[in-house]
Amino acid sequence: MWNYEKRLQYPVKITKTNPKIAQIILTQYGGPDGELGASMRYLSQRYTMPYKEVTGILTDIGTEELAHLEMICAIVHQLTRDLTPEQLKESGFDQYYVDHTLALWPQAASGTPWSATTFQSKGDPITDLHEDLAAEQKARTTYDNILRLVKDPEVCDPIRFLREREIVHYQRFGESLRIIQDHLDSKNFYAINPEFDLKS
């Protein structure tokens, strides 16, 4: 059960529209390493984690990723609100506009729609946590790339916050992996899979 606070995790206050920047930022909504996939990944994986502490970490981070999704949507909305048809055409945002007007829709910067195929939930704790560690690094790299391309301080400020959270999540998943490795047993097939490794 979640309690929703009607505020962003970190403030987003963008005063100038810029649809070109919005097209780039949109990838962290529905791109292959974006916040939508991250939240779905962790909230799905938590059910098959054998240790409550790690389940709690997945729930915490999965929930926080939903907050990050909300921030990305706020950034894109503020960058695109009240655009004129001329601005849409000039920026190349007109193709998105034709399909979605200025509503938020999950896609990558390339225009590729979001897909659940961008994440895995395998049910093996070691496998899933390595997926999670890699996902956080890929998201951090995407934020690095955004910061290389975007120089507007009003946009860069919340993007830097989101980048920092990816680093924290990576560290927490590292802790989770150590917890799992400290408790290797028959529930954790990385140590031994009785079905394959024990001879009858």
Secondary structure, DSSP 8 states (H G I E B T S, - for coil): -----SS-SS-----S--HHHHHHHTHHHHSTTSHHHHHHHHHHHGGG-SSHHHHHHHHHHHHHHHHHHHHHHHHHHHHHTT--HHHHHHHTTHHHHHHHTTS---B-TTS-B--GGG----S-HHHHHHHHHHHHHHHHHHHHHHHHH---HHHHHHHHHHHHHHHHHHHHHHHHHHHHHHT-STT-TTT--HHHH---
